[in-house]
Amino acid sequence: MHSYKNTKANILKLQKMKTNIQSIGFTAQPALVEFINEKTNKLKHHLENIISCEVTLSTDNSSTKENKVCHIRLVIPGNDLLASSQNKTFEEAASHTSDSLIKQIEKYKTKILSKRVGIDDI
């Protein structure tokens, strides 16, 4: 029989990340909310210790067609990760913002690993 330890790390892995979506000046359609939830849940695959994710959707008052803005803040231990994008649709903005955060996560993980291994001391 396998023994499963309920360590703090294992419990964190099992917890679903809390995602808070705020749309300013409009009501987000359920399809948009679902799309954003899918994008933000994929971030959890890249970094397990995300505490929560805060998404803000708004429209920029500019005359360009690319006036849909998406800001995403990942709450993690230490410094939070932030990204934003402005595109023609909220879906495009959310995709670009999510991609930007994945790049930031990879840099963050490299930085953490280099500190553990002591690469900076070499």
N, C-alpha and C positions, 0 to 999 in steps of 0.2 A: 504494500500500500504506500502511495506517495504521501509524504507530509508536505503540506503547503503552509509556509510561514506567512503570517499576516504582518509582514514588516511594513514600516511606513512607506518605503519605496514601492512595494507591491500594491499597497492601497492607492497610492497616487497614480499608478499606472491604470488601475481599474476605474478611477473616477472619471466621469465625463467632464470635459472642460465646459465651464459656464460661458456662454456667449450672450452678450448684451448688445442688441441692435437698436440704434436710435436713428430715426429719420426726421430730419428737421425741415419743416415747411410742407410736408406731404405725408401720406400714409403709404408705407411700403406694401406692395402686393404680396400675397403668400408665396408666389413663385419666386420672387426676388429674395424673400427671407430664407426660403429653402436653399436657393443657390448660394447665398452668403454662408449659411450654416455648413453646406458641403465644403466650401472653400476653406473656412476656418477650421473645420474638423480635420482637414488634411494637414494643417500645420501641426497638429498633435502628433502626427506620424514622424515629423522631423525633430520635435523637441517634446519630451515627455512631461517635463515639469512646468508646463504652462498652467497657471492658476486660473486665469480667465482671459477673455478676449472681448474688447470693447470696440464696436463698429459704429461709426457715425457717417450717415449718408446725408448729403446736402446738394443744393444746386448753387453754382456760382452765378452771380448777377452780371456775367459778361455777355457780350454780343456773339461770342463764338458758339459753335454747335457743341464743342467739347466742354460742357458746363456741369457735368455730373461728377461729384467729388465723393471719394470714399477714403475715410481715415480709419486705420485699424491700429489698436494698441494692444499688445500682448503683455499681460501682467505675469512676470516671471520673478523668481527670487533674484534679488540684486536690482539691476537697472532694467526697466521695461523696454520693449522693442516697439518702435513706432514707424509707420509708413503711411503714405497717402498717394493717391493718384487722381487725375482728372481726365475723363474721357467722354465719348459721345453717349454711352449708356452706363448705368450703374453696374451692370454685369461686367463690362470691360474694365471699369475702374476697380471693381472688387478683385478681378483676376490679376490685374497688374499689381495691385497692392499686395495681394497674397504672394505673388511671385517675388516681389521685393522683400517681403518678410522671410521667405525661404532662404534667400541669399544672406540676409542678416543673421538668420539662425545658424547657417553653416559657418559664418565668420565667428559668431558667438561660441559655437561648439569648438572650433579650432583654437580660439583664445583660451577657453577653459581647459582643454586638453593640454595645451602647451604649458599652462601653469602647473598642472598635475605632474607632467613628465619632467618639468624643469628645463624646458628647451631655452627659456630666457636666460638661465644661468650658464649655459654652455658658451 
